[in-house]
Amino acid sequence: MNVGLVGVTGYSGSVLYELLLRHPNVDHVNLYGHAQKVAQSLESVLPGLRRRDNILPYNSADIMKNNEMVFFATSAGVTTELAKPFIDANFPVIDLAGDYRLKSRDVYKKWYKKEAPEEKYLQKSHYGITDFTSSKNETYVSNPGCYATSTILALAPLVQNHLIDPTSIVVDAKSGTSGAGKKLTEITHFSKTNENLQLYKVNQHQHIPEIVQQLQEWDEDVPYIQFTTTLLPLTRGIMASCYAKAKPDITEEDVKKAFVQTYSDDTFVTATEGVFPTLKQVVGTNFCDIGYQLNPVTHQIVIISVIDNLLKGAAGQAIQNFNQMFDYAPETGLDLIPVLPN
């Protein structure tokens, strides 16, 4: 099939383009710039890809005419307007931005500081957290955020099985600089990130309401989470260190059973009791590795979750949603291995 990709020049978009090129069910990828008026060579903006494709001017009618579906890998706020003709036409879309993740327009405006999509369009969006939902028969899929993916996967077994005090969730999440996007900011300058750790958006990160929204789907008693984000002096990867107070009668066996039942048949998630993962074992792959342990003294449960923010946290999960949407095997196009040696 032919697929469209709007937004190839960003980090997530360029990684997604690479995955689509190797996907056995994709015949051709048509590239578009959302604000583009004339064609531009891909080599002129991304010479490292060594491809002679062109980025075409944006026209929604042309995209629907020449493709069977389209990915948007654009900045927040872009698809709020651009998605409308695709939703009206029931044309398949997978959106990597945050515009359609939140079901409340007021919550979106509060956290993203932008106008939210219209209610009638917002309600047609499917939140594509692929390990728990399916995008089959969906036409507008909102791909989850990177921090949200790593945190939700870490906490899901505990929240779904009501093993923890729902008011006790604390998350200390750390990301490489690619998670901040391609646009340079003061804190992503080399001199700031090199040999340094920096907290940012403490209790203000836009993925917080997305995480809470999903956790409340499983347990409406989860009122909030304490969420801290730290910038790491590396390019790719997220480590989410999550903590929650186990309910009084919960045992180590209860915790282990919850993780085993949740992830025993999952293609891309591995959860192990007492063995805590490192970033290098997942960077370059679509895997999420999780380690968990119940502290018998404090009765706190610690869960460490690691992903590649540009793969499982963005482009890789977008391919998972694509595979679900068109009924391909879950691992299709995602047979990736870590960069070795690591």
Backbone torsions as a table, in degrees:
resi	resn	phi	psi	omega
1	MET	NA	158.5	172.4
2	ASN	-94.5	134.0	177.2
3	VAL	-125.3	150.6	175.9
4	GLY	-101.8	149.4	175.5
5	LEU	-134.7	116.0	177.3
6	VAL	-101.7	113.9	178.2
7	GLY	104.4	52.2	-177.8
8	VAL	-78.3	-18.1	-170.0
9	THR	-80.3	-16.8	176.4
10	GLY	-79.2	171.1	-178.1
11	TYR	-60.9	-51.0	-179.2
12	SER	-64.1	-39.7	-179.3
13	GLY	-64.7	-41.2	-179.2
14	SER	-69.7	-37.4	176.4
15	VAL	-67.6	-40.9	176.9
16	LEU	-61.3	-41.8	177.7
17	TYR	-58.6	-43.4	177.5
18	GLU	-61.0	-41.7	179.2
19	LEU	-66.2	-40.0	179.8
20	LEU	-66.5	-35.1	178.9
21	LEU	-62.7	-29.8	-177.2
22	ARG	-98.3	-4.0	-177.7
23	HIS	-72.8	125.6	-174.6
24	PRO	-66.2	-17.6	-178.7
25	ASN	-100.9	4.8	177.5
26	VAL	-106.0	118.4	-179.4
27	ASP	-84.4	-38.9	-177.6
28	HIS	-154.8	142.7	177.3
29	VAL	-111.0	117.8	174.8
30	ASN	-94.0	126.6	-176.3
31	LEU	-100.3	140.3	-179.3
32	TYR	-137.7	146.2	171.7
33	GLY	-104.5	128.5	-170.2
34	HIS	-65.6	-23.3	178.6
35	ALA	-116.0	19.6	-172.4
36	GLN	-87.8	136.4	-179.7
37	LYS	-105.8	-28.5	179.0
38	VAL	-131.4	158.2	-179.7
39	ALA	-66.0	147.9	-179.6
40	GLN	-138.2	138.4	179.9
41	SER	-70.8	138.8	178.0
42	LEU	-63.5	-36.3	-179.9
43	GLU	-59.1	-30.0	-177.4
44	SER	-71.0	-22.4	-179.3
45	VAL	-113.0	-27.6	179.3
46	LEU	-134.5	68.9	-176.8
47	PRO	-62.2	-26.6	-178.6
48	GLY	-64.9	-21.0	178.7
49	LEU	-75.6	-19.9	178.0
50	ARG	53.9	45.6	177.9
51	ARG	-121.0	143.6	-178.2
52	ARG	-100.0	22.0	177.6
53	ASP	-72.2	162.8	175.7
54	ASN	-110.7	146.6	170.0
55	ILE	-91.4	119.2	-170.7
56	LEU	-89.7	156.5	174.5
57	PRO	-60.2	149.3	-176.8
58	TYR	-82.3	127.2	174.0
59	ASN	-154.5	114.5	-174.1
60	SER	-61.1	-37.6	179.7
61	ALA	-65.0	-42.7	178.4
62	ASP	-64.7	-39.0	179.0
63	ILE	-61.4	-45.5	-179.3
64	MET	-69.7	-29.9	179.9
65	LYS	-72.6	-37.0	-170.2
66	ASN	-104.2	4.3	-179.0
67	ASN	-140.6	160.0	176.6
68	GLU	-95.7	-15.2	174.2
69	MET	-163.6	171.2	-179.7
70	VAL	-142.5	141.4	170.1
71	PHE	-101.2	140.0	169.7
72	PHE	-111.3	121.2	175.2
73	ALA	-121.2	58.8	-174.1
74	THR	-110.3	170.9	179.4
75	SER	-71.4	158.9	177.3
76	ALA	-56.4	137.7	178.6
77	GLY	101.5	-20.1	-176.0
78	VAL	-74.5	-49.2	-175.2
79	THR	-76.7	-11.7	174.9
80	THR	-50.8	-41.2	178.5
81	GLU	-97.0	-43.1	-172.2
82	LEU	-69.0	-22.0	-176.3
83	ALA	-75.0	-20.2	-170.0
84	LYS	-54.3	-50.8	-178.7
85	PRO	-63.0	-30.3	179.3
86	PHE	-71.8	-41.0	178.2
87	ILE	-66.9	-41.1	178.1
88	ASP	-60.5	-34.4	-177.6
89	ALA	-91.2	0.6	-174.8
90	ASN	54.5	37.3	-179.9
91	PHE	-87.0	133.6	-174.4
92	PRO	-63.8	126.9	179.9
93	VAL	-133.2	138.9	166.7
94	ILE	-121.0	119.2	-171.1
95	ASP	-110.6	117.1	-179.3
96	LEU	-83.6	-9.3	179.6
97	ALA	-84.6	174.6	-174.4
98	GLY	-92.1	3.0	-170.0
99	ASP	-58.0	-36.5	-173.1
100	TYR	-113.3	16.4	-178.9
101	ARG	-78.6	-36.5	-174.4
102	LEU	-94.6	136.6	-176.4
103	LYS	-84.2	-14.5	179.1
104	SER	-103.4	125.2	179.0
105	ARG	-66.3	-37.2	-179.9
106	ASP	-66.3	-39.9	178.8
107	VAL	-65.4	-41.4	178.0
108	TYR	-60.2	-47.3	-178.4
109	LYS	-62.5	-38.5	-179.2
110	LYS	-64.0	-44.3	-172.1
111	TRP	-90.1	-31.4	-178.4
112	TYR	-98.4	-11.7	179.5
113	LYS	59.8	33.8	179.7
114	LYS	-138.2	161.8	175.1
115	GLU	-69.9	137.5	-177.5
116	ALA	-83.7	159.1	172.3
117	PRO	-59.6	156.3	177.4
118	GLU	-62.1	147.8	-175.3
119	GLU	-55.8	-42.1	-176.4
120	LYS	-65.2	-27.8	176.9
121	TYR	-84.2	-39.0	-177.9
122	LEU	-60.4	-38.9	-176.5
123	GLN	-73.5	-10.0	178.0
124	LYS	-92.4	1.0	-178.0
125	SER	-88.7	141.4	176.2
126	HIS	-107.7	127.9	178.1
127	TYR	-82.1	110.8	-168.3
128	GLY	-91.2	61.4	173.1
129	ILE	-81.9	95.1	-160.3
130	THR	-65.1	-20.5	-178.9
131	ASP	-79.4	-10.1	-177.6
132	PHE	-130.0	-14.0	179.8
133	THR	-133.5	167.4	176.9
134	SER	-122.3	138.9	178.1
135	SER	-92.4	5.9	176.7
136	LYS	-61.9	133.5	-179.2
137	ASN	71.7	6.6	173.2
138	GLU	-92.6	150.6	178.5
139	THR	-113.4	-25.1	175.1
140	TYR	-124.9	109.9	-176.8
141	VAL	-110.6	125.4	175.5
142	SER	-96.6	112.0	-177.6
143	ASN	-73.3	132.6	-177.1
144	PRO	-64.5	158.6	176.3
145	GLY	-75.1	164.5	-174.6
146	CYS	-69.7	-51.3	176.8
147	TYR	-60.5	-39.4	-180.0
148	ALA	-62.0	-42.9	-179.5
149	THR	-61.3	-51.3	-177.0
150	SER	-63.7	-37.9	-177.7
151	THR	-75.4	-44.5	179.3
152	ILE	-61.3	-43.4	179.7
153	LEU	-63.8	-35.5	178.7
154	ALA	-67.5	-40.5	-171.4
155	LEU	-93.7	-18.2	-172.6
156	ALA	-52.1	-51.0	-177.5
157	PRO	-59.4	-34.2	-178.5
158	LEU	-75.6	-41.0	-178.2
159	VAL	-74.5	-42.3	-179.9
160	GLN	-61.1	-35.5	-177.0
161	ASN	-98.0	6.7	174.9
162	HIS	54.7	47.5	-177.8
163	LEU	-93.3	-10.0	-172.4
164	ILE	-125.9	160.3	169.4
165	ASP	-67.4	116.7	-174.1
166	PRO	-67.4	-10.8	178.6
167	THR	-96.1	4.4	-169.4
168	SER	-107.3	8.2	-171.9
169	ILE	-75.7	125.2	176.4
170	VAL	-126.7	131.8	-179.6
171	VAL	-126.7	125.5	174.0
172	ASP	-113.0	99.9	-173.0
173	ALA	-109.1	138.7	-177.3
174	LYS	-128.6	139.1	-175.8
175	SER	-135.8	149.9	169.1
176	GLY	-71.8	169.7	-171.2
177	THR	-68.9	-23.4	179.6
178	SER	-64.7	-20.5	176.5
179	GLY	-66.6	-20.6	179.0
180	ALA	-85.2	-1.5	-179.9
181	GLY	89.2	177.4	-173.2
182	LYS	-83.5	-23.6	-177.7
183	LYS	-70.6	129.2	-176.9
184	LEU	-71.8	136.6	174.0
185	THR	-128.4	171.6	-177.4
186	GLU	-59.9	-42.1	-174.9
187	ILE	-77.4	-13.1	179.2
188	THR	-98.3	2.2	171.4
189	HIS	-58.6	144.0	-179.5
190	PHE	-53.8	-43.9	-177.3
191	SER	-65.5	-21.4	177.4
192	LYS	-86.7	-40.3	-174.4
193	THR	-85.0	-32.3	-175.3
194	ASN	-62.9	127.2	179.0
195	GLU	54.0	41.1	-175.5
196	ASN	-147.0	157.1	169.1
197	LEU	-125.9	136.1	-177.0
198	GLN	-135.2	125.6	170.7
199	LEU	-78.6	145.5	177.7
200	TYR	-150.8	152.8	179.1
201	LYS	47.9	41.5	-179.4
202	VAL	-62.1	123.0	-177.2
203	ASN	60.3	14.8	-178.5
204	GLN	-128.4	2.3	-175.7
205	HIS	-68.4	138.4	-174.0
206	GLN	-68.0	-12.1	177.1
207	HIS	-83.4	-10.5	-179.0
208	ILE	-59.9	-52.3	-179.1
209	PRO	-64.9	-28.4	177.0
210	GLU	-65.5	-42.0	178.1
211	ILE	-65.2	-48.9	-178.2
212	VAL	-62.0	-41.5	179.1
213	GLN	-56.2	-44.3	-178.9
214	GLN	-71.7	-41.7	178.9
215	LEU	-62.0	-36.2	179.0
216	GLN	-70.4	-20.7	173.0
217	GLU	-62.9	-32.2	-177.8
218	TRP	-95.4	-30.7	178.6
219	ASP	-149.3	105.1	-176.1
220	GLU	-67.1	-8.8	179.7
221	ASP	-85.3	-3.2	175.1
222	VAL	-77.1	109.8	-174.1
223	PRO	-89.1	-27.0	-172.8
224	TYR	-170.9	173.9	168.7
225	ILE	-136.7	150.9	169.6
226	GLN	-89.1	119.7	-169.8
227	PHE	-133.6	120.2	179.9
228	THR	-120.9	137.6	-179.6
229	THR	-118.9	138.3	-179.1
230	THR	-129.0	137.0	177.2
231	LEU	-89.5	124.9	179.9
232	LEU	-94.4	150.9	178.0
233	PRO	-82.5	57.2	176.5
234	LEU	-149.2	169.7	-172.5
235	THR	-84.6	-51.5	-172.3
236	ARG	-125.5	150.2	173.3
237	GLY	120.9	145.6	174.2
238	ILE	-130.8	134.5	168.6
239	MET	-120.3	118.4	176.7
240	ALA	-105.8	114.1	176.3
241	SER	-98.5	113.0	-172.5
242	CYS	-114.6	143.2	-178.0
243	TYR	-135.1	139.9	176.8
244	ALA	-154.3	148.6	-179.7
245	LYS	-83.9	121.6	177.4
246	ALA	-69.6	146.9	174.6
247	LYS	-64.2	155.0	-168.5
248	PRO	-53.6	-36.4	-174.1
249	ASP	-95.5	8.0	-176.3
250	ILE	-80.9	135.2	-178.6
251	THR	-111.3	169.6	175.2
252	GLU	-58.0	-38.3	-179.1
253	GLU	-65.7	-36.2	177.2
254	ASP	-62.4	-43.6	-179.6
255	VAL	-64.9	-47.2	180.0
256	LYS	-60.8	-43.9	-179.9
257	LYS	-59.4	-40.2	-179.3
258	ALA	-63.7	-44.7	-179.6
259	PHE	-69.3	-40.2	179.5
260	VAL	-63.7	-46.4	-179.6
261	GLN	-63.6	-36.8	-176.5
262	THR	-72.7	-39.9	-168.2
263	TYR	-118.6	5.5	-176.0
264	SER	-62.3	-29.3	-179.0
265	ASP	-109.4	13.9	-176.7
266	ASP	-84.9	128.9	-176.9
267	THR	-65.7	-35.7	-169.2
268	PHE	-117.2	3.2	179.3
269	VAL	-120.1	129.5	175.1
270	THR	-122.3	126.3	-179.2
271	ALA	-123.2	129.9	-174.8
272	THR	-132.9	132.0	179.4
273	GLU	-73.6	126.8	172.5
274	GLY	75.4	2.2	177.9
275	VAL	-117.7	114.3	-172.2
276	PHE	-100.8	130.7	-172.2
277	PRO	-79.2	164.1	173.2
278	THR	-114.0	161.6	-179.4
279	LEU	-63.7	-41.1	-172.8
280	LYS	-61.9	-23.4	-178.5
281	GLN	-76.0	-11.5	178.9
282	VAL	-120.1	-18.1	-178.8
283	VAL	-62.9	129.0	-175.1
284	GLY	93.8	1.4	-179.3
285	THR	-128.3	173.7	176.1
286	ASN	-100.6	16.1	-177.2
287	PHE	-85.7	152.8	166.3
288	CYS	-119.3	119.5	176.9
289	ASP	-106.3	135.7	-174.7
290	ILE	-129.1	135.2	169.0
291	GLY	-119.8	143.0	-176.5
292	TYR	-143.6	155.9	-179.8
293	GLN	-163.1	137.9	173.2
294	LEU	-95.7	122.6	176.7
295	ASN	-80.9	114.5	-175.5
296	PRO	-69.7	-17.0	-179.3
297	VAL	-85.0	-52.1	-177.4
298	THR	-90.0	-15.3	-175.7
299	HIS	61.9	24.0	172.7
300	GLN	-90.5	143.5	173.0
301	ILE	-104.5	129.4	175.0
302	VAL	-109.3	135.6	178.9
303	ILE	-131.9	123.6	177.8
304	ILE	-110.0	123.9	-177.1
305	SER	-123.6	130.5	179.3
306	VAL	-126.9	139.1	175.7
307	ILE	-144.8	163.7	164.7
308	ASP	-85.1	116.9	-174.6
309	ASN	-62.9	-25.1	-179.5
310	LEU	-89.7	-11.5	179.5
311	LEU	-109.2	-88.1	178.4
312	LYS	-57.0	-28.6	179.9
313	GLY	-87.8	-0.4	-177.9
314	ALA	-160.0	-93.7	-171.2
315	ALA	-64.8	-39.4	180.0
316	GLY	-64.7	-43.4	177.3
317	GLN	-67.7	-30.9	174.9
318	ALA	-62.4	-39.3	175.9
319	ILE	-67.5	-37.4	174.4
320	GLN	-59.0	-44.2	177.3
321	ASN	-63.8	-39.0	176.6
322	PHE	-60.5	-45.5	179.6
323	ASN	-63.3	-39.5	176.9
324	GLN	-66.8	-43.1	-177.1
325	MET	-59.1	-39.6	-175.3
326	PHE	-109.3	14.4	172.4
327	ASP	62.9	41.3	172.1
328	TYR	-95.2	161.1	178.2
329	ALA	-60.2	145.2	-173.4
330	PRO	-56.1	-35.5	-174.4
331	GLU	-89.1	1.2	-176.4
332	THR	-59.6	124.4	179.4
333	GLY	77.9	4.4	-175.1
334	LEU	-124.9	24.6	178.6
335	ASP	-81.0	71.6	-174.4
336	LEU	-106.7	152.4	175.8
337	ILE	-126.0	156.3	178.2
338	PRO	-61.7	156.8	173.9
339	VAL	-68.6	124.4	-177.5
340	LEU	-111.3	149.4	-5.7
341	PRO	-72.6	157.9	178.5
342	ASN	-134.9	NA	NA
